């Protein structure tokens, strides 16, 4: 990062100027993440991350991303926050031996909301590994923005599962960021309060946690305006409790002033944004009324500050809308417009009947009136004004990185065989240059899908129907021709039929 990396985008009287440099964006994904299954009837579907990935690929956004498959977090990595006893339980227990862990399941709150499913420990390793790898990339100044949609599991506690979350990858990622950054800001736009992260940093002034959430007779029941931290961390926990039905305009009317004041008073060296998609309209659990544009505006706000940014997943229980949301926010991260018409992909039918990226707001009542939001904003900002100064940190040696297996990227390229295609581990992290005008330079290039894939798919379907119709008409015509030739010898009729069948087979190919 340069000396000016923490300054916001240059402004003039007409608003922010266009940025002068291209942001480097890392994207972490493991294809196995979609295979894990919480159980029949459970609202948490890890498959939504695979749906997101397919949209990112078919929109062509991967050309602007450095794509990495993260190393699974080790037992030692995860016990930097979680207790040894808790992690040993997650590693040892499985559906086949759960009867021998009845006491531990009760103790660690594993059961109904947080079921013990097959591959649970590996699932936690992938989620945590992605956030640790993203933090390490930011620490090494290899990228400006790091994305891990597999992470964002903000309810997990030190020795307890909670709210579908088992290991708190956010806390692990922030602890890694604190090795290189004096102050880290955590912002949570999930509909549920980010209680696990707030609890972890409740007594420190090096991490400020800010949560915008539904409050009142709603899980987890924490996040009151009066919860502001304790000890050295007093005033460094900020909670913005909201009511049902909040719209894009209402949300941004309080989000931007509060966050602008936070950036001014806390001056973070890095930002972690939890992009829980259950605050969208139409979620199975969330009562908010946000659209993708209102939700994505939060990511755009932090992108404008040029501070190292980690973007994580989180809640979201209508999978098609989760995929839409995180794809859109990936496009915000790389600053690329994507068309509203969805590209054809493996899960295209999930997005019917409209097959569009953006969703409309519902016609529901907004219980967050202007007076209530003004008072809430004034109370929050009054607490922020009490912060006397930006906290400083004593200098000390930088600890070792969590993922020591992350070798120098150049080694793979140096040892690649020049007479063969580069391995995917190298090509996936290559960002396509804007000056490349040729299609199909990479294997599997799908640029034709980028602008209007739905229409292209419809055209292909129409072409198939036309081809089938022509074949049927030709079959009838040839049948009558055969009847007219029936007075010839049997050998001639067989030859005609053989020619006809050969012609049909060639057409089908």
C-alpha positions as CSV (number, residue, x, y, z in Angstrom):
1,X,0.0,0.0,0.0
2,X,1.2,3.5,-0.7
3,X,1.4,6.3,1.9
4,X,-2.0,7.6,0.7
5,X,-3.8,4.2,0.7
6,X,-5.9,5.2,3.7
7,X,-7.2,8.4,2.1
8,X,-10.7,8.4,0.5
9,X,-11.1,8.8,-3.3
10,X,-10.3,12.4,-4.5
11,X,-13.3,14.6,-4.4
12,X,-14.4,17.7,-6.4
13,X,-17.6,19.7,-6.4
14,X,-19.3,17.1,-8.6
15,X,-18.4,14.1,-6.3
16,X,-15.7,11.5,-6.3
17,X,-13.2,11.4,-9.2
18,X,-12.5,8.3,-11.1
19,X,-9.7,6.2,-9.5
20,X,-6.3,6.3,-11.1
21,X,-5.2,2.7,-10.4
22,X,-6.8,-0.7,-10.8
23,X,-7.7,-2.5,-7.5
24,X,-6.2,-5.9,-7.0
25,X,-8.9,-8.2,-5.9
26,X,-8.4,-11.8,-4.5
27,X,-11.2,-14.3,-4.5
28,X,-11.2,-17.4,-2.3
29,X,-13.2,-20.4,-3.2
30,X,-13.1,-24.2,-2.8
31,X,-15.4,-26.3,-4.9
32,X,-16.0,-28.7,-2.1
33,X,-17.9,-26.1,0.0
34,X,-21.2,-26.8,-1.9
35,X,-21.1,-30.5,-1.0
36,X,-21.8,-30.0,2.8
37,X,-25.3,-30.5,3.9
38,X,-26.8,-29.3,7.3
39,X,-29.7,-31.8,7.0
40,X,-33.2,-32.0,5.6
41,X,-35.3,-28.9,6.3
42,X,-32.4,-26.8,7.5
43,X,-32.4,-23.3,6.2
44,X,-28.6,-23.0,5.9
45,X,-27.5,-24.2,2.5
46,X,-23.7,-24.1,1.7
47,X,-24.7,-24.9,-1.9
48,X,-25.6,-21.1,-2.3
49,X,-21.8,-20.4,-2.4
50,X,-21.4,-22.7,-5.4
51,X,-24.3,-21.0,-7.1
52,X,-22.6,-17.6,-6.5
53,X,-19.4,-19.0,-8.0
54,X,-21.1,-20.1,-11.1
55,X,-22.7,-16.7,-11.6
56,X,-19.3,-15.0,-11.0
57,X,-17.7,-17.3,-13.7
58,X,-20.5,-16.9,-16.3
59,X,-20.6,-13.1,-15.9
60,X,-16.9,-13.1,-16.8
61,X,-16.0,-11.4,-13.5
62,X,-13.2,-14.0,-13.0
63,X,-11.1,-12.2,-15.5
64,X,-10.7,-9.3,-13.0
65,X,-10.0,-11.5,-10.0
66,X,-7.1,-13.4,-8.6
67,X,-8.7,-16.7,-7.8
68,X,-7.3,-18.9,-5.0
69,X,-8.2,-22.2,-3.4
70,X,-7.4,-21.6,0.3
71,X,-5.4,-24.0,2.5
72,X,-7.7,-25.6,5.1
73,X,-7.1,-24.0,8.5
74,X,-5.2,-26.3,10.8
75,X,-6.2,-27.2,14.4
76,X,-3.6,-24.8,15.7
77,X,-4.9,-22.0,13.5
78,X,-8.5,-22.3,14.8
79,X,-7.4,-22.6,18.4
80,X,-5.9,-19.1,18.3
81,X,-9.5,-18.1,19.3
82,X,-11.5,-21.3,20.0
83,X,-10.7,-23.6,23.0
84,X,-8.8,-26.8,22.5
85,X,-11.6,-28.8,24.0
86,X,-14.2,-27.4,21.7
87,X,-12.1,-27.9,18.5
88,X,-11.2,-31.5,19.6
89,X,-14.9,-32.2,19.9
90,X,-15.7,-30.8,16.4
91,X,-12.8,-32.9,15.0
92,X,-13.8,-36.1,16.7
93,X,-17.6,-36.1,16.6
94,X,-19.6,-37.3,13.6
95,X,-23.1,-38.6,12.9
96,X,-22.0,-42.2,13.5
97,X,-20.6,-41.7,17.0
98,X,-22.7,-38.8,18.3
99,X,-24.3,-41.0,21.0
100,X,-20.9,-41.1,22.8
101,X,-20.8,-37.3,22.8
102,X,-24.1,-36.4,24.3
103,X,-22.7,-34.4,27.2
104,X,-20.3,-32.5,24.9
105,X,-23.1,-31.7,22.4
106,X,-25.1,-30.1,25.2
107,X,-22.1,-28.2,26.5
108,X,-21.1,-26.9,23.1
109,X,-24.6,-26.2,21.9
110,X,-24.4,-28.6,19.0
111,X,-27.8,-30.1,18.2
112,X,-30.9,-28.5,16.6
113,X,-29.8,-25.2,15.1
114,X,-26.2,-26.3,14.8
115,X,-26.5,-30.0,13.7
116,X,-23.6,-32.4,13.7
117,X,-23.4,-33.2,10.0
118,X,-20.9,-35.3,8.0
119,X,-17.7,-33.4,7.2
120,X,-18.4,-30.7,9.8
121,X,-14.7,-30.2,10.8
122,X,-13.6,-30.0,7.1
123,X,-16.4,-27.4,6.5
124,X,-15.0,-25.3,9.4
125,X,-11.5,-25.7,8.0
126,X,-12.5,-24.3,4.6
127,X,-14.5,-21.4,6.0
128,X,-11.7,-20.4,8.4
129,X,-8.9,-21.1,5.9
130,X,-10.4,-18.7,3.4
131,X,-10.6,-15.8,5.9
132,X,-7.1,-16.5,7.2
133,X,-5.7,-16.6,3.6
134,X,-7.6,-13.4,2.7
135,X,-6.1,-11.6,5.8
136,X,-2.6,-12.8,5.0
137,X,-2.9,-11.5,1.4
138,X,-4.0,-8.1,2.7
139,X,-1.1,-8.1,5.3
140,X,1.4,-8.8,2.6
141,X,0.0,-6.0,0.5
142,X,-0.5,-8.4,-2.4
143,X,-4.1,-7.3,-2.9
144,X,-6.3,-4.3,-2.0
145,X,-9.6,-6.3,-1.6
146,X,-10.0,-10.0,-0.5
147,X,-13.3,-11.8,-0.9
148,X,-14.3,-15.0,0.9
149,X,-18.0,-15.8,0.5
150,X,-17.4,-19.1,2.4
151,X,-16.8,-17.1,5.6
152,X,-18.7,-14.5,7.6
153,X,-20.0,-17.0,10.3
154,X,-20.3,-14.3,13.0
155,X,-22.3,-16.1,15.8
156,X,-19.7,-18.7,16.8
157,X,-18.3,-18.2,20.3
158,X,-15.0,-19.3,21.8
159,X,-16.4,-22.6,23.1
160,X,-19.9,-22.8,21.6
161,X,-21.7,-23.1,18.3
162,X,-24.5,-20.7,17.7
163,X,-26.8,-19.6,14.9
164,X,-25.6,-22.2,12.3
165,X,-22.0,-21.1,13.0
166,X,-19.3,-23.4,14.5
167,X,-16.0,-21.6,14.0
168,X,-15.7,-17.8,13.9
169,X,-13.6,-17.2,10.8
170,X,-14.1,-13.5,11.2
171,X,-12.4,-13.4,14.6
172,X,-9.5,-15.5,13.2
173,X,-9.2,-13.2,10.2
174,X,-9.2,-10.1,12.4
175,X,-6.6,-11.6,14.7
176,X,-4.4,-12.2,11.7
177,X,-4.9,-8.6,10.4
178,X,-3.9,-7.2,13.8
179,X,-0.4,-8.6,13.3
180,X,0.2,-5.9,10.7
181,X,-2.5,-3.3,11.2
182,X,-2.9,-1.1,14.3
183,X,-6.6,-0.8,14.1
184,X,-9.3,-3.0,12.4
185,X,-12.9,-2.0,11.8
186,X,-15.5,-4.7,11.6
187,X,-18.9,-3.9,10.0
188,X,-21.8,-6.3,10.0
189,X,-24.8,-5.7,7.6
190,X,-26.4,-9.1,8.3
191,X,-30.0,-8.9,9.6
192,X,-28.8,-10.7,12.8
193,X,-26.5,-9.0,15.4
194,X,-22.8,-10.0,15.0
195,X,-22.7,-11.1,18.6
196,X,-19.7,-13.5,18.3
197,X,-17.4,-11.0,16.9
198,X,-18.5,-8.2,19.3
199,X,-18.0,-10.5,22.3
200,X,-14.5,-11.5,21.1
201,X,-13.3,-7.8,21.0
202,X,-15.6,-6.3,23.6
203,X,-12.7,-5.1,25.8
204,X,-10.1,-3.9,23.3
205,X,-9.7,-0.5,21.5
206,X,-7.8,-2.0,18.5
207,X,-11.0,-3.4,17.0
208,X,-14.2,-1.5,16.6
209,X,-17.3,-3.5,15.8
210,X,-20.3,-1.9,14.1
211,X,-23.5,-3.9,13.6
212,X,-26.7,-2.8,11.7
213,X,-29.4,-5.4,12.6
214,X,-32.9,-6.2,13.5
215,X,-33.5,-5.9,17.3
216,X,-36.4,-7.0,19.5
217,X,-37.7,-10.5,19.8
218,X,-35.2,-11.7,17.3
219,X,-32.2,-14.0,17.3
220,X,-29.7,-13.6,19.1
221,X,-31.4,-11.0,21.2
222,X,-28.3,-8.9,21.7
223,X,-27.1,-5.7,20.1
224,X,-28.9,-3.0,22.1
225,X,-27.9,0.6,21.5
226,X,-26.5,0.7,25.1
227,X,-24.0,-2.1,24.4
228,X,-20.9,0.0,23.8
229,X,-18.0,-2.2,25.1
230,X,-16.2,-2.4,28.4
231,X,-12.8,-1.5,29.9
232,X,-10.4,-0.3,27.2
233,X,-13.0,-1.3,24.6
234,X,-15.7,1.1,26.0
235,X,-17.3,3.0,23.1
236,X,-15.6,0.7,20.6
237,X,-18.7,-1.5,20.1
238,X,-21.4,0.3,18.1
239,X,-24.9,-1.2,17.7
240,X,-27.6,0.2,15.4
241,X,-30.8,-1.6,16.2
242,X,-33.4,-1.4,13.4
243,X,-37.0,-2.5,12.9
244,X,-38.9,-4.5,10.2
245,X,-39.3,-3.4,6.6
246,X,-36.3,-1.0,6.3
247,X,-35.8,0.1,2.7
248,X,-32.7,1.0,0.7
249,X,-33.2,4.8,1.2
250,X,-33.8,4.5,5.0
251,X,-30.9,2.1,5.5
252,X,-28.4,4.4,3.7
253,X,-29.8,7.5,5.4
254,X,-28.3,6.1,8.7
255,X,-25.5,3.8,7.4
256,X,-23.5,6.5,5.6
257,X,-23.5,9.2,8.3
258,X,-22.7,6.7,11.0
259,X,-19.9,5.0,9.0
260,X,-18.5,8.3,7.9
261,X,-18.2,9.4,11.6
262,X,-16.6,6.0,12.4
263,X,-14.0,6.3,9.7
264,X,-13.2,9.8,10.9
265,X,-13.0,9.0,14.7
266,X,-11.4,5.5,14.5
267,X,-9.3,5.9,11.3
268,X,-9.0,2.1,10.7
269,X,-6.0,0.6,8.9
270,X,-8.1,-2.3,7.5
271,X,-11.9,-3.0,7.2
272,X,-13.7,-6.3,7.4
273,X,-17.2,-6.2,5.9
274,X,-19.6,-9.1,6.7
275,X,-22.1,-9.1,3.8
276,X,-24.9,-11.3,5.2
277,X,-27.6,-11.5,2.6
278,X,-30.5,-12.2,5.0
279,X,-31.1,-8.5,5.2
280,X,-32.5,-8.6,1.6
281,X,-36.1,-8.6,0.8
282,X,-37.6,-12.1,0.4
283,X,-35.3,-13.8,2.8
284,X,-36.8,-16.8,4.7
285,X,-35.7,-15.5,8.1
286,X,-35.0,-11.8,7.7
287,X,-37.8,-9.1,7.8
288,X,-35.8,-6.3,6.1
289,X,-36.7,-4.9,2.6
290,X,-33.4,-4.2,1.0
291,X,-32.5,-4.7,-2.6
292,X,-29.2,-5.6,-4.1
293,X,-28.4,-2.0,-4.9
294,X,-29.0,-0.9,-1.3
295,X,-27.0,-3.8,0.1
296,X,-24.2,-3.4,-2.4
297,X,-24.0,0.3,-1.7
298,X,-22.4,-0.6,1.7
299,X,-19.5,-2.4,-0.1
300,X,-19.2,0.6,-2.6
301,X,-18.9,3.0,0.4
302,X,-15.9,1.2,1.9
303,X,-14.3,0.6,-1.5
304,X,-14.2,4.4,-2.0
305,X,-11.9,4.8,1.1
306,X,-9.0,2.9,-0.4
307,X,-8.4,1.0,2.9
308,X,-7.5,-2.7,2.7
309,X,-10.9,-4.4,2.6
310,X,-12.0,-8.0,3.4
311,X,-15.5,-8.9,2.2
312,X,-17.1,-12.0,3.8
313,X,-20.3,-13.9,3.4
314,X,-22.7,-14.7,6.2
315,X,-26.4,-15.3,6.6
316,X,-28.8,-15.6,3.7
317,X,-31.5,-18.3,3.5
318,X,-33.0,-17.8,0.0
319,X,-30.2,-19.3,-2.0
320,X,-31.0,-17.7,-5.4
321,X,-31.0,-14.2,-3.8
322,X,-27.8,-14.9,-1.9
323,X,-26.1,-15.8,-5.2
324,X,-27.4,-12.7,-6.8
325,X,-26.3,-10.5,-4.0
326,X,-22.7,-11.8,-3.6
327,X,-22.2,-11.8,-7.4
328,X,-23.3,-8.2,-7.6
329,X,-21.0,-7.3,-4.7
330,X,-18.1,-9.1,-6.4
331,X,-18.8,-6.8,-9.4
332,X,-18.7,-3.8,-7.1
333,X,-15.3,-4.9,-5.7
334,X,-13.8,-5.1,-9.3
335,X,-15.7,-2.0,-10.4
336,X,-17.4,-3.7,-13.3
337,X,-21.0,-3.2,-14.4
338,X,-22.9,-6.4,-15.1
339,X,-26.1,-6.7,-17.1
340,X,-29.4,-7.4,-15.3
341,X,-30.1,-10.4,-17.5
342,X,-28.5,-13.4,-15.9
343,X,-26.0,-15.5,-17.9
344,X,-26.8,-19.1,-18.6
345,X,-25.2,-21.3,-15.9
346,X,-25.6,-24.7,-14.3
347,X,-28.3,-23.3,-11.9
348,X,-30.1,-21.1,-14.4
349,X,-33.5,-22.6,-13.6
350,X,-33.2,-21.6,-9.9
351,X,-33.6,-17.9,-10.9
352,X,-36.9,-18.2,-12.8
353,X,-39.3,-17.0,-13.9
354,X,-37.6,-13.6,-14.5
355,X,-34.0,-14.7,-14.8
356,X,-32.8,-11.2,-13.8
357,X,-30.0,-10.3,-11.4
358,X,-31.8,-7.5,-9.4
359,X,-34.8,-8.0,-7.2
360,X,-37.6,-5.5,-6.5
361,X,-38.5,-4.2,-3.0
362,X,-41.7,-5.6,-1.5
363,X,-44.7,-3.6,-0.8
364,X,-44.4,-3.9,3.0
365,X,-44.6,-1.3,5.8
366,X,-41.4,0.3,6.9
367,X,-41.4,0.5,10.6
368,X,-38.3,2.7,10.6
369,X,-39.7,6.2,10.3
370,X,-37.5,9.3,9.8
371,X,-37.9,10.6,13.3
372,X,-36.8,7.2,14.8
373,X,-33.8,7.0,12.5
374,X,-32.8,10.6,13.2
375,X,-32.8,10.0,16.9
376,X,-31.0,6.7,16.6
377,X,-28.3,8.3,14.4
378,X,-27.9,11.2,16.9
379,X,-27.4,8.8,19.8
380,X,-24.9,6.7,17.9
381,X,-22.9,9.7,16.8
382,X,-23.0,11.2,20.3
383,X,-21.2,8.0,21.6
384,X,-18.6,8.3,18.8
385,X,-18.0,11.9,19.6
386,X,-16.9,10.8,23.1
387,X,-13.9,9.0,21.6
388,X,-11.0,11.2,22.7
389,X,-8.4,10.2,20.1
390,X,-7.4,7.4,17.7
391,X,-5.9,4.6,19.8
392,X,-2.2,3.9,19.3
393,X,-0.4,0.6,19.6
394,X,3.0,-0.2,21.1
395,X,5.6,-1.4,18.5
396,X,6.5,-5.1,18.8
397,X,7.9,-7.9,16.5
398,X,5.4,-9.2,13.9
399,X,4.3,-12.8,14.7
400,X,4.6,-15.5,12.1
401,X,1.8,-15.8,9.5
402,X,-1.0,-18.2,10.3
403,X,-0.8,-20.0,6.9
404,X,2.9,-20.7,6.5
405,X,2.1,-22.9,3.5
406,X,1.3,-19.9,1.4
407,X,4.6,-19.9,-0.7
408,X,5.8,-17.2,-3.1
409,X,3.4,-17.1,-6.0
410,X,6.3,-16.7,-8.5
411,X,7.6,-20.2,-7.7
412,X,4.8,-22.0,-9.5
413,X,5.3,-19.8,-12.6
414,X,9.1,-20.3,-12.5
415,X,8.8,-24.1,-12.4
416,X,6.1,-24.4,-14.9
417,X,6.8,-26.4,-18.1
418,X,7.1,-23.9,-21.0
419,X,5.9,-26.6,-23.5
420,X,2.6,-27.2,-21.7
421,X,-0.4,-25.3,-20.7
422,X,0.1,-23.5,-17.4
423,X,-1.5,-25.3,-14.4
424,X,-4.9,-23.9,-13.2
425,X,-3.1,-22.9,-9.9
426,X,-1.3,-20.3,-12.0
427,X,-3.9,-19.2,-14.6
428,X,-6.7,-18.8,-12.0
429,X,-4.8,-16.0,-10.3
430,X,-4.0,-14.2,-13.5
431,X,-6.1,-11.0,-14.1
432,X,-6.8,-10.4,-17.7
433,X,-5.4,-7.1,-19.0
434,X,-7.8,-4.6,-20.4
435,X,-5.8,-4.5,-23.7
436,X,-6.6,-8.2,-24.5
437,X,-9.1,-8.0,-27.3
438,X,-9.1,-11.6,-28.5
439,X,-11.7,-14.2,-27.4
440,X,-10.9,-17.7,-26.5
441,X,-7.3,-17.2,-25.4
442,X,-8.0,-19.2,-22.2
443,X,-9.4,-22.7,-22.3
444,X,-13.1,-22.6,-21.5
445,X,-13.5,-18.9,-22.3
446,X,-17.2,-18.0,-22.2
447,X,-17.1,-14.3,-23.2
448,X,-20.2,-14.8,-25.5
449,X,-22.2,-15.3,-22.3
450,X,-21.0,-12.0,-20.7
451,X,-23.5,-9.5,-22.2
452,X,-26.6,-11.4,-23.1
453,X,-26.5,-15.0,-22.2
454,X,-30.2,-15.5,-21.7
455,X,-31.0,-14.3,-25.2
456,X,-28.2,-16.5,-26.5
457,X,-29.7,-19.5,-24.7
458,X,-33.1,-18.8,-26.1
459,X,-31.6,-18.5,-29.5
460,X,-29.9,-21.9,-29.1
461,X,-33.2,-23.4,-28.0
462,X,-35.0,-21.9,-31.1
463,X,-32.3,-23.2,-33.3
464,X,-32.7,-26.7,-31.9
465,X,-36.5,-26.5,-32.5
466,X,-36.0,-25.3,-36.1
467,X,-33.5,-28.1,-36.8
468,X,-35.9,-30.7,-35.4
469,X,-38.8,-29.3,-37.5
470,X,-36.7,-29.4,-40.7
471,X,-35.7,-33.0,-39.9
472,X,-39.3,-34.0,-39.4
473,X,-40.4,-32.3,-42.7
474,X,-37.5,-33.9,-44.5
475,X,-38.4,-37.4,-43.0
476,X,-41.9,-37.1,-44.4
477,X,-40.7,-35.9,-47.8
478,X,-38.2,-38.7,-48.0
479,X,-40.8,-41.3,-46.9
480,X,-43.0,-40.3,-49.9
481,X,-40.1,-40.4,-52.2
482,X,-39.4,-43.9,-51.0
483,X,-43.0,-44.9,-51.7
484,X,-42.7,-43.5,-55.2
485,X,-39.5,-45.6,-55.8
486,X,-41.1,-48.8,-54.4
487,X,-41.8,-50.2,-57.9
488,X,-38.0,-50.4,-58.4
489,X,-36.0,-53.4,-57.3
490,X,-35.7,-54.3,-53.6
491,X,-31.9,-53.5,-53.8
492,X,-32.6,-49.9,-54.9
493,X,-35.1,-49.3,-52.1
494,X,-32.6,-50.5,-49.5
495,X,-29.9,-48.3,-51.0
496,X,-32.2,-45.3,-50.7
497,X,-33.0,-46.1,-47.1
498,X,-29.3,-46.6,-46.3
499,X,-28.5,-43.2,-47.8
500,X,-31.3,-41.5,-45.9
501,X,-30.2,-43.0,-42.6
502,X,-26.6,-42.0,-43.1
503,X,-27.7,-38.4,-44.0
504,X,-29.8,-38.3,-40.8
505,X,-26.9,-39.5,-38.6
506,X,-24.6,-36.9,-40.1
507,X,-27.1,-34.2,-39.3
508,X,-27.5,-35.3,-35.7
509,X,-23.8,-35.1,-35.2
